[in-house]
Amino acid sequence: LLGGSSPDSLVTPGVGYYAGKEIASYGPPIGTPTVWICFVGSSELTPTTTAACKDGYSPAGSKPPSTALLFTNIGGGAGAGDIEQSITPAGLSSVVSMAPTLKANGFSGVSFDMETLSGFASFDDFSQAMKYAVGNCTAAGLLTLLTTAKSGISTGALLNGGLPSVNNGRTQPWPGGTTTFATFQEDVVPLFDIYSPQCYSSGTQVGSVHDICIPFGGISYAGFSGAKHFWPSVGGKWVQSLNGADPVDTLNAESGTNFGPDITVTGYIVFNKI
């Protein structure tokens, strides 16, 4: 592993935001941001410099708030162009080689948006590549965040390999199915500093925690209890609908029912327009 410095300290309760060129009209922020994910959505690690990390919630050219730790991102959404946003062997290799440079460039962490996979020969191939990438981030003094659609494999994207109609079948189903995904939860997820299930579909839902976070079926949130921090991603409209109530308190009030008795919510991340 490539050595480096100590990671920056996460402030909890944490307030994160996804912000980048694709969501420049979203906002404004709710709460004081402690983590800012410079999100583009690509199989390539991007951006690699903080100069390319925009506010996304303010006029064009604004910079992220000084209160926030900056994360770059790899991976992305499971819509049209899946293959361009998949987690791939080449992408994970770039995380390994770039980790020390990212820290020197001012980034505090890397977000892994794991919604589709492409190019892995087996589960072991994927697992080892992911472990090596995360391990090198940690060794370089970078925090790591894993985000998946709700309960992870329980999506058309990961379980079935995405949407063949838009990606020509080039992404792949989860290698090994639900059995190996349980192994991933046990062996790989605890390496991450933050796990963030995406508690939204369109990003505009409101209602109870159960309403917005109910998994698609097949995999329990309880399997993610090994993550150091559990920060659900939520839509801005849902946060606004709380009328000032603390989102962390609200998520925790229903945590035992929705996420499992061993999971405590220590932050949240906002995605999508208000």
Residue pairs with C-beta under 8 A, 6 or more apart in sequence:
1 132
1 135
1 136
1 139
2 96
2 99
2 100
2 136
2 139
2 140
3 139
3 140
4 99
4 100
4 103
4 139
4 140
4 141
4 142
5 103
5 140
5 141
6 141
7 108
7 109
7 138
7 141
7 142
7 143
7 193
8 69
8 108
8 109
8 141
8 143
10 34
10 35
10 69
10 143
10 193
10 194
10 229
10 267
11 34
12 229
12 266
12 267
13 246
13 248
13 266
13 267
13 268
14 34
14 35
14 194
14 229
14 231
14 266
14 267
14 268
14 269
15 30
15 31
15 32
15 33
15 34
15 35
15 267
15 268
15 269
15 270
16 33
16 34
16 35
16 36
16 37
16 196
16 231
16 233
16 267
16 268
16 269
16 270
17 29
17 33
17 35
17 36
17 37
17 56
17 57
17 68
17 269
17 270
17 271
18 37
18 39
18 56
18 233
18 269
18 270
18 271
19 26
19 36
19 37
19 38
19 39
19 54
19 55
19 56
19 57
19 64
20 37
20 38
20 39
20 40
20 41
20 53
20 54
20 56
20 73
21 40
21 54
21 56
22 39
22 40
22 41
23 39
23 56
23 271
23 272
23 273
24 54
24 56
24 57
24 60
25 273
26 56
26 57
26 236
26 272
26 273
26 274
27 56
27 57
27 58
27 236
27 273
27 274
28 57
28 58
28 274
29 57
29 65
29 270
30 236
30 239
30 240
30 270
30 274
31 239
31 247
32 65
32 67
33 64
33 65
33 67
33 68
34 67
34 68
34 69
34 267
35 68
35 69
35 71
35 109
35 145
35 194
35 267
35 269
36 53
36 64
36 65
36 68
36 69
36 70
36 71
37 71
37 72
37 73
37 111
37 145
37 269
38 47
38 50
38 52
38 53
38 54
38 64
38 70
38 71
38 72
38 73
39 73
39 76
39 111
39 113
40 46
40 47
40 73
40 76
41 73
41 75
41 76
41 77
41 85
41 113
42 73
42 74
42 75
42 76
42 84
42 85
43 74
43 75
43 76
43 83
43 84
43 85
43 86
43 87
43 88
43 90
43 91
43 118
44 74
44 91
44 94
45 72
45 73
45 74
45 91
45 94
45 95
45 98
45 110
46 52
46 72
46 73
46 74
47 53
47 72
48 72
48 98
48 101
48 102
48 105
49 105
49 106
50 70
50 105
50 106
50 107
53 63
53 64
53 70
53 72
54 60
54 61
54 62
54 63
54 64
55 62
55 63
55 64
55 65
64 70
69 108
69 109
69 143
70 106
70 107
70 108
70 109
71 107
71 108
71 109
71 110
71 111
71 143
71 145
72 102
72 107
72 109
72 110
72 111
73 110
73 111
73 112
73 113
74 87
74 91
74 92
74 94
74 95
74 110
74 111
74 112
74 113
75 85
75 86
75 87
75 91
75 111
75 112
75 113
75 114
75 115
75 116
76 84
76 85
76 113
76 115
77 85
77 113
77 115
78 85
78 115
78 116
78 149
78 155
78 156
78 157
78 162
78 163
79 163
79 166
80 166
81 166
81 167
82 116
82 157
82 162
82 163
82 166
82 167
82 170
82 171
83 116
83 118
83 167
83 168
83 170
83 171
85 113
85 115
85 116
86 115
86 116
86 117
86 118
86 119
86 162
86 171
87 112
87 114
87 116
87 117
87 118
87 130
88 117
88 118
88 119
88 120
89 119
89 120
89 125
89 129
90 119
92 129
92 130
92 132
92 133
93 129
93 133
95 110
95 133
95 136
95 137
96 132
96 133
96 136
99 110
99 136
99 137
99 139
99 140
99 142
100 140
102 110
102 140
102 142
103 140
103 141
103 142
107 142
108 142
108 143
109 137
109 142
109 143
109 144
109 145
109 193
110 137
110 142
110 143
110 144
110 145
111 144
111 145
111 147
112 130
112 133
112 134
112 144
112 145
112 146
112 147
112 192
113 147
114 146
114 147
114 148
114 152
114 158
115 148
115 149
115 155
115 157
115 158
116 157
116 158
116 161
116 162
116 167
116 171
117 126
117 158
117 161
117 171
117 172
117 174
117 175
118 170
118 171
118 172
119 172
120 126
120 129
120 172
120 175
122 175
122 176
123 174
123 175
123 176
123 180
123 183
123 184
125 175
126 175
127 180
127 183
127 184
127 187
127 188
130 188
131 187
131 188
131 191
134 144
134 188
134 191
134 192
135 191
137 143
137 144
138 144
138 191
143 193
143 194
144 191
144 192
144 193
144 194
145 192
145 193
145 194
145 195
145 196
145 231
146 189
146 192
146 194
146 195
146 196
146 227
147 195
147 196
147 197
147 198
147 233
147 269
148 155
148 158
148 196
148 197
148 198
149 155
149 157
149 158
149 197
149 198
149 216
150 197
150 198
150 199
150 213
150 214
150 215
150 216
151 197
151 215
151 216
151 218
151 219
151 220
151 221
152 158
152 181
152 185
152 197
152 219
152 224
153 159
153 174
153 178
153 181
153 218
153 219
154 215
154 216
154 217
154 218
154 219
155 216
156 162
156 163
157 163
157 171
158 173
158 174
159 173
159 174
159 177
159 218
160 173
161 169
161 171
161 172
161 173
162 171
174 180
174 181
178 218
178 219
181 219
182 219
182 223
185 223
185 224
185 226
186 223
186 226
189 195
189 223
189 224
189 226
189 227
190 226
190 227
190 228
192 227
192 228
193 227
193 228
193 229
194 227
194 228
194 229
194 230
194 231
194 267
195 224
195 227
195 229
195 230
195 231
196 230
196 231
196 232
196 233
196 269
197 213
197 215
197 221
197 224
197 232
197 233
198 232
198 233
198 271
199 209
199 212
199 213
199 232
199 233
199 234
199 235
199 238
200 212
200 233
200 234
200 235
200 238
200 271
200 272
202 235
202 272
203 235
203 236
203 237
203 271
203 272
203 273
204 235
204 237
204 272
204 273
205 211
205 212
205 235
205 237
205 238
206 212
206 235
206 237
206 238
206 241
207 238
208 254
209 250
209 251
209 253
209 254
209 255
209 257
209 258
210 254
210 257
210 258
212 234
212 235
212 238
213 232
213 258
213 259
214 258
215 221
220 260
221 258
221 259
221 260
221 263
222 259
222 260
222 261
222 262
222 263
224 230
224 263
225 260
225 262
225 263
229 266
229 267
230 259
230 263
230 264
230 265
230 266
231 265
231 266
231 267
231 268
231 269
232 251
232 265
232 268
232 269
233 268
233 269
233 270
233 271
234 247
234 251
234 268
234 269
234 270
234 271
235 270
235 271
235 272
236 270
236 271
236 272
236 273
236 274
237 272
237 273
237 274
239 247
239 268
239 270
239 274
240 274
242 250
247 268
248 265
248 266
248 267
248 268
251 265
251 268
252 264
252 265
255 263
255 264
255 265
259 265
